[in-house]
Amino acid sequence: MAASAAPPNPVSPPGGIGVLPGGERPTRRGAELALLAFAAVVTTSALALVEANQEQSVTTDLLKLGAAYLALFALAHLAVRRLAPYADPLILPCVALLNGLGLVLIHRVDLAEQDSARQLGEAAPSADANQQVVWTAVGVLLFIGVLHLLRDHRSLARYGYTLGLVGLVALALPGVLPSRFSEVNGAKIWLRLPGFSIQPGEFAKILLIVFVASFLVSKRDLFTTAGRHVLGMDLPRLRDLSPLLAAWGLSLAVLVVEGDLGTSLLIFGTVLVMLYIATERVGWLLVGGVFFALGCVIAYKLIGKVQVRVSTWLDPFATYDSTGYQISQSLFGLGTGGLGGTGLGAGRPDTVPFAKTDFIMTTVGEELGLIGVAAVLMIYLLLVLRGFRSAVAVRDTFGKLLASGLAFTVALQVFVVVGGVTKLIPLTGLTTPFLSYGGSSLVANYALVAILLRISDAARRPAPVRPAKVVPAAPIADAPTQMVQRPS
């Protein structure tokens, strides 16, 4: 009895992307749709829990927020299916779940603030959740626009220096404007126009990452040249330190002029990691660490705001009635949540200042506990890992550096925010990507995700099949002599 033929093993190219037996590569859009449906179920269930715990009934707010959420991410899925069909199927569902949880938490704090106003006999404040839905719609439209216009991520490299200049101008503009047009809560990071305000630094970080990736690709040979060999590692040459010095000086300038500690950390950390990825030399991390320590000492000695942040970080309860109030209330909220949390809608997140923006992770910790915080961090980890996976799988160096920089900046921002509200590091004033209330951060991060999806589409897309080159037969007179074996 003849053995049956075994089915052919699927081919697995670099990056672990499977190939169907017919040679076609799966787009995984069905998996993305199923995961988006799961995110919608989680978001809708969470909204219903908040409503039930607060009002003991389900109001029409749930229907409005749920319908808007479903419509926006259905539109985003259709855009990815048409414009980037081979994109990573996990990135958009991670974003949808984070955005949905953020919407739930903002709605929950809205209800708490309205209840407090009613008890005090004051007018109820307007609901920020509705405004967050509007910002989500703007972000999704920008997301679709970037996917439509950016058909090849490598085209960004041609405009790297121009985009870098635009990013520098956007970053510096709030610092040179009068305070009434740019300052909020002591930080000059806004452009405040009549009826409209925006943080240009959120968009500037993406433009600067594009510039750094383009610059490192064009000058990579200079930075890979080793300098002195010390303690088993090759240190960079002094004349090649200009990019790191530029990033260091820019970070200090942002900190001194605008008082923005978070953006300062984000710029220097991202540039340092991109330099390490481009050169694969640990010496850059060592030199960068020395620059970082030197910058911390200079900032602490010269800037009073940094001294206040550090002293508050070391002992927040010593200044509970003034500068230590925010972090103290945050620690109380996290302690109240404990392991499992008080339950959605059953806590008191409104007692923590900026519970919808800078301290939204405290709201997660109070109502969902340590388990909820760990779950949210796992979603961020998955999002960042899929970004790095796209960097590994894409074929061109510019795409690798750009995807790495974008993924790392999300990871660093989450670390800085969570470290600040848990007293691991001093507070910085950054917002949590996709979770916090605010238009600038949300819209800019949707543009960031669109670029990541474009790179992952290029990494997973099958290479075009080129027709075989037809070699014309040589004339008989020019043909080489061949030995022909006579059949037996």
C-alpha positions in Angstrom: 0.0 0.0 0.0 1.5 3.2 -1.1 1.9 5.9 1.5 -0.3 9.0 0.9 1.6 12.1 -0.1 2.1 14.5 2.8 0.8 18.0 2.4 3.4 20.6 1.5 4.7 22.5 4.6 3.9 26.2 4.5 6.8 28.4 3.8 7.8 30.8 6.6 9.8 33.8 5.4 11.8 36.1 7.7 9.5 37.7 10.2 7.4 34.6 10.7 4.7 35.5 8.2 3.1 32.3 6.8 2.4 31.6 3.2 -0.6 29.7 1.9 0.0 26.5 -0.2 -1.1 28.3 -3.4 1.8 30.8 -2.9 -0.5 33.6 -1.7 0.3 35.4 1.6 -2.7 35.7 4.0 -3.7 39.3 4.7 -5.2 38.4 8.2 -7.9 41.1 7.8 -10.5 38.6 9.1 -8.5 38.2 12.3 -8.3 42.0 12.6 -12.1 42.3 12.2 -12.6 39.6 14.9 -10.2 41.4 17.3 -11.9 44.7 16.6 -15.3 43.1 17.5 -13.7 41.8 20.7 -12.5 45.3 21.5 -16.0 46.7 20.8 -17.6 44.1 23.2 -15.1 45.0 26.0 -15.7 48.7 25.5 -19.5 48.4 25.4 -19.6 46.1 28.4 -17.3 48.5 30.4 -19.6 51.4 29.5 -22.6 49.5 30.6 -20.9 48.7 34.0 -20.1 52.3 34.5 -23.7 53.4 33.8 -25.1 50.6 36.0 -22.9 51.5 38.9 -23.4 55.3 38.7 -27.0 55.7 37.6 -28.5 52.3 38.3 -29.8 52.4 34.7 -28.5 52.5 31.1 -28.9 56.0 29.6 -28.8 57.1 26.0 -25.2 58.2 26.5 -24.2 54.6 26.2 -25.9 54.2 22.8 -24.3 57.4 21.5 -20.8 56.6 22.6 -21.0 52.9 21.6 -22.5 53.7 18.1 -19.8 56.3 17.4 -17.0 53.9 18.5 -18.3 51.1 16.3 -18.7 53.4 13.3 -15.2 54.9 13.6 -13.3 51.7 13.9 -15.4 50.0 11.2 -14.3 52.9 8.9 -10.7 52.4 10.0 -10.8 48.7 9.3 -12.3 49.2 5.8 -9.5 51.8 5.1 -6.8 49.3 6.2 -8.5 46.5 4.2 -8.3 48.7 1.1 -5.2 50.8 1.5 -2.8 48.4 3.4 -4.2 44.9 3.1 -1.1 43.2 4.3 -0.6 45.4 7.4 -0.2 43.8 10.9 -3.6 42.6 12.1 -2.9 43.3 15.8 -1.9 46.9 15.8 -5.3 48.5 15.0 -7.2 46.3 17.5 -4.7 47.3 20.3 -5.3 50.9 19.4 -9.1 50.4 19.4 -9.1 48.7 22.8 -6.9 51.4 24.4 -9.0 54.2 22.8 -12.2 52.5 23.9 -11.0 52.0 27.5 -9.9 55.6 27.6 -13.4 56.7 26.4 -15.0 54.6 29.2 -12.7 56.1 31.9 -13.3 59.7 30.7 -17.0 59.1 30.7 -16.7 57.6 34.2 -14.9 60.8 35.5 -17.5 62.9 33.7 -20.3 61.3 35.7 -18.3 61.7 39.0 -17.7 65.4 38.3 -21.4 66.0 37.4 -22.5 64.2 40.5 -20.1 66.4 42.7 -21.5 69.5 41.0 -25.1 68.5 41.7 -24.3 67.9 45.4 -22.7 71.4 45.6 -25.6 73.0 43.8 -23.5 74.1 40.9 -24.1 73.7 37.2 -22.9 70.4 35.8 -19.8 70.6 33.6 -20.0 69.5 30.0 -19.1 65.9 29.2 -15.5 65.5 27.9 -16.3 62.0 26.6 -18.3 63.6 23.7 -15.3 65.8 22.8 -13.0 62.8 23.0 -15.3 61.1 20.4 -14.8 64.1 18.1 -11.0 64.0 18.6 -11.1 60.2 17.8 -13.0 61.0 14.6 -10.4 63.6 13.6 -7.7 61.1 14.5 -9.3 58.3 12.4 -9.7 60.7 9.4 -6.0 61.6 9.7 -5.1 57.9 10.0 -7.0 57.2 6.7 -5.4 60.3 5.1 -1.9 59.2 5.9 -2.6 55.7 4.6 -4.0 57.1 1.4 -1.2 59.6 0.7 1.8 57.6 2.0 1.8 54.6 -0.4 5.5 53.9 0.2 7.1 54.7 3.5 10.5 55.2 1.8 9.2 58.4 0.2 9.5 60.0 3.6 13.3 59.7 3.5 13.4 62.1 0.5 11.8 64.8 2.7 13.7 63.9 5.9 15.5 67.3 6.3 12.4 69.3 5.4 10.3 67.4 7.9 13.0 67.8 10.5 13.0 71.5 10.0 9.2 71.7 10.3 9.4 69.6 13.4 12.0 71.9 15.0 9.9 75.0 14.2 6.8 73.3 15.6 8.7 72.4 18.8 10.2 75.8 19.3 7.1 77.9 18.4 5.4 77.8 21.9 8.7 78.7 23.5 9.1 82.0 21.6 5.4 83.1 21.8 4.1 85.3 24.6 2.9 83.2 27.6 -0.8 84.2 27.0 -0.6 82.3 23.7 1.4 79.3 24.9 1.5 78.7 28.6 -0.9 76.3 30.6 -0.1 75.2 34.1 3.5 76.5 33.9 4.4 74.7 30.7 4.8 76.7 27.4 3.9 73.8 25.1 0.6 75.1 23.6 -0.6 77.2 20.7 -3.7 78.9 22.1 -5.8 80.4 19.3 -9.4 81.7 19.6 -11.6 78.7 20.1 -8.8 76.3 19.4 -5.6 75.1 21.1 -3.0 72.5 20.1 0.3 71.0 21.3 2.6 71.1 18.3 5.2 69.0 20.2 3.1 65.9 19.8 3.4 66.2 16.0 7.0 67.4 16.1 8.2 64.2 17.7 7.0 62.1 14.7 8.6 64.6 12.2 11.9 64.5 14.2 11.9 60.7 14.2 11.5 60.7 10.4 14.5 63.1 10.1 16.7 61.1 12.5 16.0 57.9 10.6 16.7 59.5 7.2 19.9 61.2 8.6 21.3 57.9 10.1 20.7 56.0 6.9 22.5 58.6 4.8 25.4 58.9 7.3 25.5 55.5 8.8 29.1 54.7 7.7 30.4 57.6 9.8 28.7 56.4 13.0 29.8 52.8 12.7 33.5 53.7 12.6 34.8 52.6 16.0 36.9 54.9 18.3 38.8 53.8 21.3 38.3 50.2 22.7 37.5 50.5 26.4 36.2 47.7 28.7 35.3 45.4 25.9 33.3 48.0 23.9 34.1 50.3 21.0 33.4 53.9 22.0 32.3 56.4 19.2 34.8 58.9 18.0 34.5 62.5 19.4 33.9 64.0 16.0 30.9 61.7 15.4 29.1 62.8 18.5 27.3 65.7 16.8 23.9 64.0 16.5 23.9 63.1 20.2 25.1 66.5 21.1 22.3 68.1 19.0 19.7 65.9 20.6 21.1 66.7 24.1 21.1 70.4 23.4 17.6 70.4 22.0 16.3 68.4 25.0 17.9 70.9 27.4 16.5 73.8 25.4 13.0 72.4 25.5 13.3 71.9 29.3 14.7 75.4 30.0 12.6 77.4 27.6 9.3 75.5 27.7 9.5 73.7 31.0 8.5 70.4 29.3 10.4 67.7 31.1 8.4 64.9 29.3 9.1 65.9 25.7 12.7 66.6 26.7 13.2 63.0 27.9 11.3 61.6 24.9 13.5 63.3 22.3 16.8 62.4 23.9 15.8 58.8 24.7 14.4 58.1 21.2 17.4 59.5 19.4 19.8 57.6 21.6 18.0 54.3 20.9 17.9 54.9 17.2 21.6 55.6 17.2 22.2 52.3 19.0 19.9 50.4 16.5 21.7 52.0 13.5 25.2 51.2 14.7 24.7 48.1 17.0 27.4 49.5 19.3 26.8 49.5 23.1 29.3 52.4 23.3 26.6 54.8 22.1 24.4 53.8 25.1 27.3 54.4 27.5 28.1 57.9 26.1 24.4 58.7 26.0 24.0 57.7 29.6 26.9 60.1 30.5 25.2 62.9 28.6 21.9 62.1 30.3 23.4 62.2 33.8 25.2 65.5 33.0 21.9 67.0 31.7 20.1 65.9 34.9 22.7 67.6 37.0 22.6 70.8 35.0 18.8 70.9 34.9 18.6 70.3 38.7 21.1 73.1 39.4 19.7 75.7 37.1 15.9 75.1 36.9 13.7 75.6 40.0 10.9 73.6 38.5 13.1 70.5 38.2 14.2 70.9 41.9 10.5 71.1 42.9 9.7 67.9 40.9 12.6 66.0 42.5 11.8 67.1 46.0 8.2 66.2 45.5 9.2 62.8 44.1 11.4 62.0 47.1 8.8 63.0 49.7 5.4 64.0 48.3 3.6 63.9 51.7 5.9 66.6 53.1 4.2 69.1 50.7 0.8 67.4 50.6 -1.1 70.8 50.6 0.9 72.2 47.7 3.2 70.5 45.2 2.8 67.0 46.6 -1.0 66.9 46.4 -1.3 65.3 42.9 1.1 62.5 43.5 -0.2 61.9 47.0 -3.8 61.6 45.8 -2.5 59.3 43.0 -0.9 57.0 45.6 -4.0 57.0 47.7 -6.1 56.0 44.6 -3.8 53.2 43.7 -3.8 52.0 47.3 -7.6 52.0 47.4 -7.8 50.0 44.2 -5.5 47.3 45.5 -5.3 44.0 43.5 -8.7 43.8 42.0 -10.0 47.4 42.1 -13.2 48.9 43.4 -15.0 48.1 40.2 -15.9 50.3 37.2 -18.0 53.2 38.4 -17.6 52.4 42.1 -14.4 54.3 42.9 -13.6 58.0 43.6 -11.3 58.9 40.7 -12.5 62.5 40.7 -10.5 63.2 43.9 -7.3 62.8 41.9 -6.3 66.0 39.9 -6.1 65.6 36.1 -7.8 62.1 36.4 -8.7 62.2 32.7 -5.3 63.3 31.4 -2.0 62.9 33.2 -3.3 60.6 35.9 -5.7 58.4 33.9 -3.6 55.4 34.9 -4.5 56.1 38.5 -8.1 55.9 37.5 -7.4 52.5 36.0 -5.5 51.4 39.1 -8.3 52.6 41.5 -11.3 51.0 39.6 -9.6 48.0 38.0 -6.7 47.4 40.5 -3.3 46.1 39.8 -4.8 43.4 37.5 -6.4 46.1 35.3 -3.1 48.2 35.2 -1.2 45.0 34.2 -3.8 44.2 31.5 -3.5 47.8 30.0 0.3 47.6 30.1 0.1 44.2 28.3 -1.9 45.8 25.5 0.8 48.5 25.2 3.5 45.9 25.2 1.8 44.0 22.4 1.4 47.2 20.4 5.1 48.1 20.8 6.3 44.5 20.1 4.3 44.4 16.8 5.9 47.7 15.9 9.4 46.2 16.5 8.3 43.1 14.6 7.5 45.2 11.6 10.9 46.9 11.9 12.6 43.4 11.9 10.6 42.2 8.9 10.8 45.2 6.6 13.6 45.0 4.0 15.0 48.6 3.9 17.1 50.2 6.5 15.1 53.4 6.6 11.9 51.5 7.4 13.7 49.5 10.1 14.9 52.7 11.9 11.6 54.6 11.4 9.5 51.7 12.8 11.9 51.2 15.7 11.9 54.9 16.6 8.1 55.1 16.4 7.6 51.9 18.5 10.2 52.9 21.1 8.7 56.4 21.6 5.3 54.8 22.5 7.1 52.5 24.9 9.1 55.3 26.5 6.1 57.6 26.9 4.1 54.8 28.6 7.1 54.1 31.0 7.5 57.8 31.8 3.8 58.2 32.5 3.3 55.1 34.6 6.6 55.7 36.4 5.4 59.2 37.3 2.0 58.3 38.7 3.5 55.4 40.7 6.3 57.5 42.1 9.0 55.4 40.4 10.4 58.5 38.7 9.5 62.3 39.0 6.3 63.5 37.3 6.8 64.7 33.7 3.3 65.9 32.5 3.1 63.5 29.5 -0.2 61.9 28.6 -0.9 58.2 28.1 -1.1 57.4 24.4 -4.7 56.7 23.2 -6.0 56.5 26.8 -5.8 60.1 28.1 -8.2 62.9 27.2 -6.8 65.4 24.7 -6.9 66.1 21.0 -3.2 66.7 20.1 -1.9 63.5 21.6 -4.7 61.4 20.2 -4.6 62.7 16.7 -0.8 62.7 16.5 -0.7 59.1 17.7 -3.1 58.0 15.0 -0.7 59.4 12.4 2.1 57.5 14.1 0.1 54.2 13.9 -0.8 54.8 10.3 3.0 55.0 9.4 3.6 51.9 11.4 0.8 50.1 9.5 2.3 51.3 6.2 5.7 49.8 7.2 4.2 46.5 8.3 2.2 46.4 5.0 5.5 46.7 3.1 7.1 44.1 5.3 4.3 41.5 4.8 3.5 42.3 1.2 4.7 39.6 -1.2 7.5 40.7 -3.6 6.2 41.4 -7.1 6.7 38.5 -9.5 9.0 39.6 -12.3 8.6 37.9 -15.7 11.5 35.6 -16.5 14.1 37.1 -18.8 13.9 35.4 -22.2 17.4 34.6 -23.5 17.5 34.4 -27.3 18.9 31.1 -28.6 22.4 31.3 -30.0 22.8 30.7 -33.8 23.8 27.1 -34.6 27.3 28.2 -35.8 28.0 29.9 -32.4 26.5 27.2 -30.2 29.0 25.3 -27.9 29.7 21.7 -28.5 27.7 19.3 -26.3 28.3 15.6 -25.6 25.1 13.6 -26.3 24.8 10.1 -24.8 23.4 7.5 -27.2 20.4 5.6 -25.7 21.1 2.0 -24.9 
